[in-house]
Every structure is written in C-alpha cells, then in structure tokens.
C-alpha cells in the first residue's frame, strides 16, 4: 500500500514539490501493480485526506480514527480485488467501501 495525498488533484502555491512527488507515487504504484499482478502481488494507493497529525496540523478536518475505517476496509478485501487502484478517503462510502461492488 502506497500512501498519497489529495494535493495531487489541487494546484496550490507552495505545494508543488510535495504534490509532484506524490503524483509520482500514484503513477509508480499503478505501473507496479500492472507489472506484478501476474505474480499475485497486489499494489494499491490510499489517500487518507487532510488528517490531524504533526504534518496535517490541528486544523485538519479528519482525525486518525476517522480515516482508519477506510484503510482497514481496504486491507480486509479479498486478495487482488483492488489492485492498481487509487483509493481516496473522501470517496469512501461513495465510489468504494462497504456495500459498493468492487
């Protein structure tokens, strides 16, 4: 599981280097998933959103506990069910998650 950020979808001043490197993580993970799928190795990218951590700061909208559910759901799926996908926490329960067909 690679960890990325929603900042790859936004274009804000002072975030260029961070967003560029996380964009590279997204593409690398998708390519790696395609390369190793035949060996039964799953590769996913998860973006937890804006989380209250040392990096996110106290103004972040989500606590670690609120994003934990989406990560645990992703990890509990059948092997290879999600490989190659970017699973964005803000989409959890809308385009992916419990009750939504894979």
Residue frames as a rotation matrix with the C-alpha (Angstrom) as fourth column:
UNK 1
0.586 0.810 0.000 0.00
0.810 -0.586 0.000 0.00
0.000 0.000 -1.000 0.00
UNK 2
-0.620 -0.683 0.385 1.36
0.680 -0.713 -0.170 3.37
0.391 0.157 0.907 -1.03
UNK 3
0.168 0.643 -0.747 0.15
0.834 -0.497 -0.241 6.48
-0.526 -0.583 -0.620 0.75
UNK 4
-0.537 -0.269 0.800 -0.57
0.736 -0.612 0.288 9.56
0.412 0.743 0.527 -1.34
UNK 5
-0.657 0.254 -0.710 -2.47
0.353 -0.728 -0.587 12.83
-0.666 -0.636 0.389 -0.99
UNK 6
0.416 0.872 0.259 -5.43
0.786 -0.201 -0.584 14.75
-0.457 0.446 -0.769 -2.34
UNK 7
0.262 -0.371 -0.891 -3.00
-0.160 -0.927 0.339 17.56
-0.952 0.054 -0.302 -3.17
UNK 8
-0.740 -0.513 0.434 -2.22
0.313 0.308 0.898 15.80
-0.595 0.801 -0.068 -6.46
UNK 9
-0.126 0.801 0.585 -5.69
0.991 0.074 0.112 16.95
0.046 0.594 -0.803 -7.58
UNK 10
0.844 0.375 -0.383 -5.24
0.436 -0.896 0.084 20.56
-0.312 -0.238 -0.920 -6.49
UNK 11
0.094 -0.815 0.572 -2.86
0.818 -0.264 -0.511 23.19
0.568 0.516 0.642 -7.78
UNK 12
0.956 0.250 -0.154 -1.84
0.288 -0.691 0.663 25.36
0.059 -0.678 -0.733 -4.87
UNK 13
0.428 -0.821 0.379 1.12
-0.449 -0.557 -0.699 27.62
0.784 0.129 -0.607 -4.31
UNK 14
-0.120 -0.681 0.723 3.89
-0.985 -0.009 -0.173 26.17
0.124 -0.732 -0.669 -2.13
UNK 15
0.389 0.298 0.872 2.72
-0.496 0.865 -0.075 22.57
-0.777 -0.403 0.484 -2.66
UNK 16
0.570 -0.097 -0.816 4.48
-0.809 0.106 -0.578 21.89
0.142 0.990 -0.018 -5.98
UNK 17
-0.468 -0.849 -0.246 7.28
-0.776 0.528 -0.346 19.63
0.424 0.029 -0.905 -4.75
UNK 18
-0.666 0.268 0.696 5.08
-0.430 0.625 -0.652 17.63
-0.610 -0.733 -0.300 -2.39
UNK 19
0.423 0.906 -0.032 2.26
-0.502 0.205 -0.840 17.23
-0.754 0.371 0.542 -4.93
UNK 20
0.349 -0.359 -0.865 4.71
-0.892 0.154 -0.424 16.27
0.286 0.921 -0.267 -7.68
UNK 21
-0.734 -0.679 0.029 6.37
-0.650 0.689 -0.319 13.56
0.197 -0.253 -0.947 -5.61
UNK 22
-0.437 0.656 0.616 3.00
-0.279 0.552 -0.786 12.15
-0.855 -0.515 -0.059 -4.50
UNK 23
0.563 0.562 -0.605 1.83
-0.742 0.023 -0.670 12.18
-0.363 0.827 0.430 -8.14
UNK 24
-0.200 -0.739 -0.644 4.89
-0.854 0.453 -0.254 10.10
0.480 0.499 -0.722 -8.91
UNK 25
-0.811 -0.011 0.586 3.86
-0.416 0.714 -0.563 7.68
-0.412 -0.700 -0.583 -6.14
UNK 26
0.205 0.975 0.088 0.42
-0.501 0.182 -0.846 7.34
-0.841 0.130 0.526 -7.76
UNK 27
0.582 -0.016 -0.813 1.86
-0.803 0.152 -0.577 6.56
0.132 0.988 0.075 -11.20
UNK 28
-0.534 -0.838 -0.115 4.62
-0.778 0.540 -0.321 4.31
0.331 -0.082 -0.940 -9.87
UNK 29
-0.590 0.354 0.725 2.11
-0.427 0.626 -0.653 2.29
-0.685 -0.695 -0.218 -7.85
UNK 30
0.532 0.829 -0.171 -0.26
-0.557 0.192 -0.808 1.87
-0.637 0.525 0.564 -10.82
UNK 31
0.335 -0.502 -0.797 2.60
-0.831 0.240 -0.501 0.74
0.443 0.831 -0.337 -13.08
UNK 32
-0.725 -0.624 0.291 3.98
-0.683 0.599 -0.419 -1.58
0.087 -0.502 -0.860 -10.42
UNK 33
-0.103 0.782 0.615 0.53
-0.516 0.486 -0.705 -3.12
-0.851 -0.390 0.353 -9.92
UNK 34
0.746 0.378 -0.548 0.37
-0.651 0.242 -0.719 -3.91
-0.140 0.893 0.427 -13.64
UNK 35
-0.017 -0.876 -0.482 3.88
-0.824 0.285 -0.489 -5.40
0.566 0.389 -0.727 -13.60
UNK 36
-0.864 -0.450 0.226 3.42
-0.487 0.634 -0.600 -7.71
0.127 -0.629 -0.767 -10.60
UNK 37
0.033 0.979 0.204 -0.24
-0.975 0.076 -0.209 -8.65
-0.220 -0.192 0.956 -10.93
UNK 38
0.406 0.113 -0.907 0.61
-0.588 0.792 -0.164 -11.90
0.700 0.600 0.388 -12.72
UNK 39
-0.569 -0.685 -0.456 2.55
-0.010 0.560 -0.829 -12.97
0.822 -0.467 -0.325 -9.61
UNK 40
0.242 0.788 -0.567 -0.41
0.679 0.280 0.679 -12.38
0.693 -0.549 -0.467 -7.32
UNK 41
-0.602 -0.481 -0.637 1.09
0.784 -0.506 -0.359 -9.28
-0.150 -0.716 0.682 -5.75
UNK 42
0.453 0.854 0.255 -1.38
0.855 -0.497 0.147 -6.51
0.252 0.152 -0.956 -5.00
UNK 43
-0.751 -0.634 -0.187 -0.41
0.658 -0.742 -0.126 -2.83
-0.059 -0.218 0.974 -5.10
UNK 44
0.385 0.893 0.232 -2.78
0.857 -0.440 0.270 -0.03
0.343 0.095 -0.935 -4.10
UNK 45
-0.790 -0.490 0.368 -2.58
0.310 -0.838 -0.449 3.64
0.529 -0.241 0.814 -3.30
UNK 46
0.208 0.830 -0.518 -4.57
0.948 -0.042 0.314 5.08
0.239 -0.557 -0.796 -0.40
UNK 47
-0.603 -0.329 0.727 -5.08
0.185 -0.944 -0.274 8.76
0.776 -0.030 0.630 0.23
UNK 48
-0.480 0.400 -0.781 -6.26
0.875 0.286 -0.391 9.45
0.067 -0.871 -0.487 3.77
UNK 49
0.528 0.649 0.548 -7.27
0.580 -0.747 0.326 13.07
0.621 0.146 -0.770 3.18
UNK 50
-0.130 -0.502 0.855 -6.46
-0.283 -0.808 -0.517 16.01
0.950 -0.309 -0.037 5.42
UNK 51
0.510 0.260 -0.820 -5.69
0.515 0.671 0.533 14.38
0.689 -0.694 0.208 8.78
UNK 52
0.769 -0.212 0.603 -4.82
-0.560 -0.678 0.476 15.92
0.308 -0.704 -0.640 12.15
UNK 53
0.679 -0.689 -0.252 -1.22
0.724 0.686 0.073 14.79
0.122 -0.232 0.965 12.55
UNK 54
0.078 -0.740 -0.668 2.11
0.497 -0.552 0.670 16.52
-0.864 -0.384 0.324 13.11
UNK 55
-0.841 -0.411 0.351 2.18
0.485 -0.289 0.825 17.23
-0.238 0.865 0.442 9.39
UNK 56
-0.268 0.837 0.477 -1.53
0.777 -0.104 0.620 17.96
0.569 0.537 -0.623 8.88
UNK 57
-0.896 -0.139 0.421 -1.81
-0.103 -0.858 -0.503 20.23
0.431 -0.494 0.755 11.88
UNK 58
-0.817 0.561 -0.136 -4.68
0.287 0.190 -0.939 20.87
-0.500 -0.806 -0.317 14.24
UNK 59
-0.333 0.714 -0.616 -6.92
-0.678 -0.635 -0.369 22.48
-0.655 0.295 0.696 11.58
UNK 60
-0.914 -0.022 -0.405 -7.17
-0.324 0.640 0.697 19.28
0.243 0.768 -0.592 9.52
UNK 61
-0.128 0.991 0.049 -10.75
-0.906 -0.137 0.400 18.05
0.403 0.006 0.915 9.12
UNK 62
0.664 0.408 -0.627 -10.22
-0.252 0.911 0.326 14.36
0.704 -0.059 0.707 9.98
UNK 63
0.336 -0.551 0.764 -8.73
-0.866 0.139 0.481 12.56
-0.371 -0.823 -0.431 12.95
UNK 64
-0.710 -0.640 -0.294 -6.63
-0.699 0.691 0.186 9.44
0.084 0.337 -0.938 12.55
UNK 65
-0.693 0.490 0.529 -9.56
0.010 0.740 -0.672 7.46
-0.720 -0.460 -0.519 13.93
UNK 66
0.324 0.898 -0.299 -11.97
-0.345 -0.182 -0.921 8.69
-0.881 0.402 0.251 11.25
UNK 67
0.250 -0.271 -0.930 -9.69
-0.966 0.002 -0.260 7.70
0.072 0.963 -0.261 8.38
UNK 68
-0.638 -0.568 0.521 -8.72
-0.656 0.755 0.019 4.37
-0.404 -0.329 -0.853 9.94
UNK 69
0.148 0.794 0.590 -12.00
-0.192 0.608 -0.771 2.71
-0.970 0.001 0.242 8.87
UNK 70
0.813 0.181 -0.553 -11.29
-0.553 -0.056 -0.832 3.23
-0.181 0.982 0.055 5.17
UNK 71
-0.148 -0.949 -0.280 -7.76
-0.955 0.210 -0.209 1.84
0.257 0.236 -0.937 5.44
UNK 72
-0.608 -0.055 0.792 -8.88
-0.488 0.812 -0.318 -1.20
-0.626 -0.581 -0.520 7.43
UNK 73
0.524 0.835 0.166 -11.70
-0.283 0.355 -0.891 -1.88
-0.803 0.420 0.422 4.93
UNK 74
0.558 -0.391 -0.732 -9.22
-0.811 -0.073 -0.580 -1.73
0.173 0.917 -0.358 2.05
UNK 75
-0.491 -0.866 0.094 -6.84
-0.861 0.466 -0.205 -4.14
0.134 -0.182 -0.974 3.79
UNK 76
-0.390 0.410 0.824 -9.66
-0.428 0.712 -0.557 -6.60
-0.815 -0.570 -0.102 4.59
UNK 77
0.498 0.639 -0.586 -10.67
-0.805 0.089 -0.587 -7.20
-0.323 0.764 0.559 0.96
UNK 78
0.827 -0.144 0.544 -10.01
0.252 0.959 -0.129 -10.41
-0.503 0.244 0.829 -0.93
UNK 79
-0.195 -0.976 -0.092 -6.50
0.208 -0.133 0.969 -10.58
-0.958 0.170 0.229 -2.44
UNK 80
-0.853 -0.338 0.399 -6.21
0.462 -0.131 0.877 -8.81
-0.244 0.932 0.268 -5.80
UNK 81
0.091 0.990 0.109 -9.72
0.966 -0.062 -0.251 -7.29
-0.242 0.128 -0.962 -5.55
UNK 82
0.855 0.283 -0.435 -8.45
0.274 -0.958 -0.085 -3.72
-0.441 -0.046 -0.896 -5.61
UNK 83
-0.003 -0.998 0.058 -5.01
0.690 0.040 0.723 -3.91
-0.724 0.042 0.688 -7.18
UNK 84
-0.581 -0.401 0.709 -3.89
0.804 -0.422 0.420 -0.90
0.131 0.813 0.567 -9.19
UNK 85
0.373 0.835 0.405 -6.48
0.690 -0.541 0.481 1.44
0.621 0.100 -0.778 -7.74
UNK 86
-0.845 -0.429 0.321 -6.10
0.123 -0.738 -0.664 4.80
0.521 -0.521 0.676 -6.05
UNK 87
0.047 0.866 -0.499 -8.49
0.828 0.245 0.504 4.74
0.558 -0.437 -0.706 -3.12
UNK 88
-0.661 -0.247 0.708 -9.22
0.005 -0.946 -0.324 8.26
0.750 -0.211 0.627 -1.96
UNK 89
-0.825 0.295 -0.482 -10.63
0.551 0.230 -0.802 8.57
-0.126 -0.928 -0.352 1.57
UNK 90
-0.695 0.617 -0.368 -13.06
-0.474 -0.779 -0.409 11.36
-0.540 -0.110 0.835 0.58
UNK 91
-0.325 0.568 -0.756 -14.68
-0.821 0.227 0.524 8.87
0.470 0.791 0.393 -1.85
UNK 92
-0.975 -0.063 -0.211 -15.02
0.045 0.880 -0.472 6.14
0.216 -0.470 -0.856 0.81
UNK 93
-0.527 0.849 -0.034 -18.67
0.362 0.188 -0.913 5.09
-0.769 -0.494 -0.406 1.01
UNK 94
0.239 0.581 -0.778 -19.44
-0.529 -0.594 -0.606 6.76
-0.814 0.557 0.165 -2.33
UNK 95
0.472 -0.127 -0.872 -17.35
-0.843 0.222 -0.489 5.07
0.256 0.967 -0.003 -5.03
UNK 96
-0.190 -0.510 -0.839 -15.68
-0.072 0.859 -0.506 2.42
0.979 -0.036 -0.200 -2.88
UNK 97
-0.732 -0.120 0.671 -16.24
-0.665 -0.091 -0.742 0.84
0.150 -0.989 -0.013 0.50
UNK 98
-0.827 0.410 0.385 -18.82
0.089 0.772 -0.630 -1.27
-0.555 -0.486 -0.675 2.31
UNK 99
0.086 0.979 0.187 -21.79
0.308 0.153 -0.939 -2.26
-0.948 0.138 -0.288 0.15
UNK 100
0.498 0.007 -0.867 -20.27
-0.717 -0.560 -0.416 -0.94
-0.489 0.829 -0.273 -3.09
UNK 101
0.918 -0.125 0.376 -19.40
0.266 0.897 -0.352 -3.61
-0.294 0.423 0.857 -5.67
UNK 102
0.094 -0.971 -0.222 -15.70
-0.074 -0.229 0.971 -3.90
-0.993 -0.075 -0.093 -6.44
